[in-house]
Amino acid sequence: MEIDLDPVDEAGVPALMALAQLYQYDFSEIEGGAIGLDGRYAYLDDLVDRLAEPGAGAWLVRLVDPHVRVPALAGFAVVVAVEDGSADRAIDEFFVLRKYRRLGVGRAAATAILAGAPGTWLVQGTRHNHGARAFWRDVIGQVADGPVEEAEDPTVTYPAWEYRFRVS
């Protein structure tokens, strides 16, 4: 399936924040989390501040919906710089709407983002998000140049697992 990655600018922030609510809803099944009394999840309320940090960026994943054949948003990705110098950048948040999963949308988006920024990457995940771990292991195996460092700490919720790898 063909996708477009549109960098998030000021005009794209409302769409990013709307998708972030759906992301947090999905994530609440994996790691818990509660919706606030205002009807919103608050976890990603700092997302705009994170995007203002040096080296950070976000993309909206767009496609033509295969069912109704209209342009649609399918998800988003957020990348940040790694402050400790152990990698150049990290996938900070990554989300694909359920209806577009298992169609190659996530793989295409992740591959394009990773291949578009050569260097050392870090991807981390939560303990119970087994689907994300398998997804990233597969994608990284296809784009990494050289060995992939894998670490795991089952005593914490996040980061319970991580991958470090290079992309040329």
C-alpha positions in Angstrom: 0.0 0.0 0.0 1.4 3.4 -0.9 1.7 5.9 1.9 2.9 9.5 2.2 4.8 10.9 5.2 4.0 14.5 5.7 6.2 16.4 8.2 4.1 17.9 11.0 4.1 21.7 10.9 2.0 24.1 12.9 -1.0 23.3 10.7 -0.6 19.6 11.3 -0.5 19.7 15.1 -4.3 19.4 15.6 -4.4 16.2 13.5 -1.3 14.9 15.3 -3.0 15.6 18.7 -6.2 14.0 17.6 -4.4 10.8 16.5 -2.5 10.9 19.8 -5.8 10.4 21.6 -6.6 7.3 19.5 -3.0 6.0 20.1 -3.5 6.4 23.9 -6.8 4.7 23.8 -5.3 1.7 22.0 -2.4 1.8 24.4 -4.7 1.7 27.4 -5.5 -1.9 26.6 -1.8 -2.8 26.7 -0.4 -0.9 29.7 -3.5 0.5 31.4 -4.0 4.2 31.7 -7.2 6.1 32.3 -9.1 8.7 30.5 -9.4 12.0 32.4 -12.7 13.5 33.5 -12.4 15.9 30.6 -12.7 12.9 28.2 -9.1 13.1 27.1 -5.9 11.1 27.8 -3.2 13.4 29.1 -0.1 11.3 28.5 1.0 13.1 25.3 0.0 16.6 26.3 3.7 17.5 26.1 4.1 16.3 22.5 4.3 19.8 21.1 7.0 20.7 23.6 8.9 17.5 22.7 8.7 18.5 19.0 10.3 21.8 19.8 13.5 20.1 21.1 16.5 20.0 18.7 16.5 17.0 16.5 12.9 16.2 17.0 10.4 15.7 14.2 7.0 14.2 13.5 5.2 12.9 10.5 1.6 12.2 9.7 1.1 9.0 7.7 -1.4 9.5 4.9 -2.8 7.2 2.3 -5.8 6.6 0.1 -8.2 4.4 2.1 -8.5 1.2 0.2 -12.1 0.7 1.3 -13.7 4.0 0.5 -11.0 5.4 -1.8 -10.6 8.8 -0.1 -7.5 10.4 1.3 -7.1 9.5 5.0 -4.8 9.7 7.9 -3.4 6.3 8.9 -1.1 7.2 11.8 1.9 9.2 13.0 5.5 8.9 14.0 7.6 11.0 16.4 11.4 11.0 16.4 13.6 12.6 19.0 17.4 13.1 19.5 19.0 10.8 22.0 20.4 13.0 24.8 22.9 10.5 26.2 24.8 10.1 22.9 24.2 6.3 22.8 22.4 6.8 19.5 21.7 9.7 17.2 17.9 9.5 17.3 15.0 7.4 18.6 11.5 6.5 17.6 9.7 8.2 20.4 6.1 7.4 19.4 4.7 5.3 16.5 1.1 4.6 15.7 -1.0 3.1 12.9 -4.7 3.0 13.1 -6.1 -0.5 13.7 -7.9 -0.6 10.3 -4.6 -0.1 8.5 -2.5 -2.6 10.5 -1.2 -5.7 8.8 -1.5 -4.0 5.4 2.1 -2.9 5.3 1.4 0.7 6.3 3.5 0.6 9.4 6.3 -1.2 7.7 6.4 1.3 4.9 6.3 4.3 7.3 8.9 2.9 9.6 11.2 2.0 6.8 11.0 5.4 5.1 11.7 7.2 8.4 14.7 5.1 9.3 16.1 5.1 5.8 15.7 8.8 5.6 18.1 9.5 8.4 21.3 7.5 8.4 23.0 7.0 11.7 22.5 5.1 14.9 18.9 4.5 16.0 17.2 3.5 19.3 13.7 1.9 19.5 12.3 1.0 22.9 9.0 -0.5 24.0 6.8 -1.4 27.0 6.8 -4.7 28.6 3.4 -5.9 27.5 3.5 -4.5 23.9 4.5 -7.8 22.3 3.1 -6.8 18.9 5.3 -3.7 18.8 8.4 -5.7 19.7 7.8 -8.2 16.9 7.0 -5.4 14.5 10.2 -3.5 15.2 12.4 -6.6 15.3 11.2 -7.4 11.8 11.5 -3.9 10.4 14.9 -3.4 12.0 16.1 -6.7 10.6 15.4 -5.3 7.1 17.0 -1.9 7.4 19.9 -2.3 9.9 23.4 -2.2 8.6 25.3 -4.6 10.8 24.5 -6.1 14.2 21.4 -5.1 16.2 22.0 -4.6 19.9 19.1 -5.9 21.9 18.6 -5.3 25.6 15.8 -6.3 27.9 14.8 -5.4 31.5 11.7 -7.4 32.5 11.6 -5.6 35.9 10.4 -2.3 34.5 7.4 -1.3 32.4 9.4 1.1 30.1 11.8 0.6 28.5 11.4 -3.1 29.0 13.2 -3.8 25.7 15.3 -1.8 23.3 17.1 -2.1 20.0 20.1 -0.1 18.9 21.2 -0.3 15.3 22.8 1.6 12.4 21.2 2.6 9.1 23.4 3.8 6.3 
